[in-house]
Amino acid sequence: MERLSSLTQCNTFGSLVLDSVQPLCGTAQEHELHFTDTLSFLLRDVLNFLRSGDLPPREHVQAVYKEAQYYAIGPLLEQLENMQPLKGEKVRQAFLGLMPYYKDHLERIVEIAQLRVVQWKARFAKLKVCVFKEKMPITPFECPLLNSLRFERSESDRQLFEYHCEVDVSFGPWEAVADVYDLLHCLVMDLSAQGLTVDHQCIGVCDKHLMDHYYCKRPIYEFKVTWW
């Protein structure tokens, strides 16, 4: 009865079946190809859930979730949101939410890369990206005194530590357990989702001298964005 109730609540699900079957007016072979190429696993996985509560395998979750959203199948949406990779994506977005400028800077990377490949008539573009978690610079000299000095600097001194490195785009700082490598993973993941091939490597640190024995030391990464 619970599954029947779920199906009853999904008033638009009938249109899913009708839309799938309606164009099939050709031969049996065309009918089979249509189901194989167009419907694939989507209709099967949705029907399996409504009939017996079975959830799709992990590799199908994202695609089935989009279908469940389109047809407003609430019970299926609730179940899928607690599965990987959707559950993990919630955690990732919570981390990225600590940096409200993340999407803007991501778009900036794409804009700069596109401008350079057009100017250079090249397949790829290279950018310098600074990714730093800590707002304060940390050097071998500063580490033992970091805690005591963090709150004793004057306003003019603090401004020295808030300058922008000479890079194309900069990310940081943030307060979370997730580190620089986690943010780099997010950048590659989101750029790849746009169809771009992305490689990166650390090419050094910012050597800006701030004051006394304090240097910036923020890591600088070279991003190679390939377009075709």
N, C-alpha and C positions, 0 to 999 in steps of 0.2 A: 504494500500500500504506500510505503514511503517513496519508492521509486516512481510509482504511478502519480503520486502527488507532485513530485518534482517535475515530471513530464508535463503535467497539467498546468503547472505554473509557467512553464516555458512556452508561452503561446506562439512565439515565433518559430519554434523548432520545426513545426509542420512545414513552414516555408523552406527550411533547409532541405528537407526531403523532397519537396515539390520542385524546388529550384534545381536539385540534383537530377531528378528523373525527367523533368519536362523536356529538356533538349534532346533526349534520347529517342529520336524518331527514325534513326537510320537502321543499319544492319546490326545483327547480334555482335559482330566483330567491333563495329564502331561503339556500340554500347559498352563493351568490355574495356576498350581503350579509354573511353571517357572516364569510367570509374577508376581505372588504374592510374591514369595520368592526372586527373583533376581532383577527384575525391581523396585518393590515396588512403591514408590511415585516419583522416580527420573524422569522417562520418562514422567509421567503425569504432573509433575510440569514444566518441560522444555517445553513440548508441550503447556501447558496452557499459558506460557509466550509468546511463539512465535505466538500463535493464537490470544490471546486477551490482552496480556500485564500484565496478573495476576502474582503476585509474590508469592512465596511459603510461608507458615507459618514459624514463627521464628524457630521452632524446626527442620525444614528441611533445613534451609539456608546454613549451613556449608556443608552438603552432596551435595546439589544441586550446590553449588559454585565449589566444586571439579569436578563435571561432566562438568560444564560450562567451567572450565579451560581446561579440557582434550580435549573437542571438540571445544575450541576456540570460544565460543559464546560471543563475545564482549559486545553486548547490555545487555545481562543478567548479565554478570560480573559487569558492571558498576552499575546496579541497586542494585545488592546484596551487593556490597561494602559499600553502604549507609544504610544498614540495620543492626540491631543487630542480632547476637553478633559480626559480622565482623567489624562494625564501632567501637565498644568498644574495640576490639582487637587491632585496629590501635592505639588507645589512650594508651592502656597498653604497646604496644611495644615501643611507643615513650618514655614512662617513663623508661622502662628497657634499652632503648638506652643510658640513662645517665650513665649506668654502663656497659661498654664494656666487663668487666670480668664476667658478670652475667652467661652466658652460660657455661663458663669454671668452675666456682664455682659450678654451678648446677650439672655438670658432676662429679665434685669432690665429692659431697655429695653421688651420686649414687655409685661411685667407692669405697668410704670408707665403705658405708653401705653393699655393696656386699661382700667386703673383710671380714668384721666382721661376717656376717651371715655364711660365709663358714668356718671361723676359729672357731666360737663358735658352729657350727652345730645348729643354732637357726632359728626361723621364722622371727625374727626382729632384727634390730640393732639400737642402740642409738648413736646420735652424738650431740656434742655441737656446736651451731651455734650462732655467734654474729651478730646482725643486729642493726646498728646505723645510724641515719640520720645526726647528727651533728658531725663534725670533732673535735670540742672542747668539752671537758668534762664539764658538768654542775652539780654543787653541790649546796646545800642550801647556802653555803658560797660565791660561785662565782657568782650566778645569778645577784645580784645588780651591780656587777662590770664587768659583761661579756663584754658589749659593749666597755668600756674604756680599758680593758685589752687585747682585741682580737688582737690589732695591735701593742702592746707595748712589746711583748715578744722577747727575743733574739733568735738567730738561735739555740743555744743549748737548750733553753727552748722549742722551737717549736718541736724539734726532740723528746722530751719527750712525746709529745702528739700524735706522729705518730707511736708509737710502735704497735705490733700486740698482741691482747689478746690471752690467752692460750686456744684456741678452735680449732675445726677441720676445720671450714670454717668461713670466716668473710665477711659480706656485708656492704658497706658504706665507706665514706659518699656520699651523693648526695644532689643536690639542686633542689627541686620541692615541690609542695604542698603535694603530696602523702607522707604518713608517713610510719613508721615501719610496721604497721599492713597491709598496702597495699602491701608492699614487701613480707611479710609473706604469704599473700593470693596468690601472684604470685608464690612463691616457692611451696606451696601446690598444686596449680593448675597445674603447669608444671610437678611436680613429679607424680601427679595422672594421667596425660596424658600418662605417661610411664607405667601405670598399677600398680603402687605402692600405698599402703595405707599409708598415712602420718598423724601423729598426732604431735602436738608440744605444749609446755608449757614453760613459762618463769620460770627459776629456780634460778634467782638472777641477780646480776650485777657483772661486773669485779671490783674487789676491789684493783686493782693495785694503789699503791701510787706513784704519779708522782713528786710532789714537794709541799712544804709548806702544804696548806690545800686542794690541788687539788688531786682528785682521778679520776680514769677512769670513772666508773659508767655506762659503756656501758651494755645494757641488754644482757643477755645470755639465749638462748633458747635451750631446749632439744628436738631434733627431733627423733621421733620413726618411723622408716621406716620398714614396714612389707612386706615381699616378697611372702609369700604363706599362 
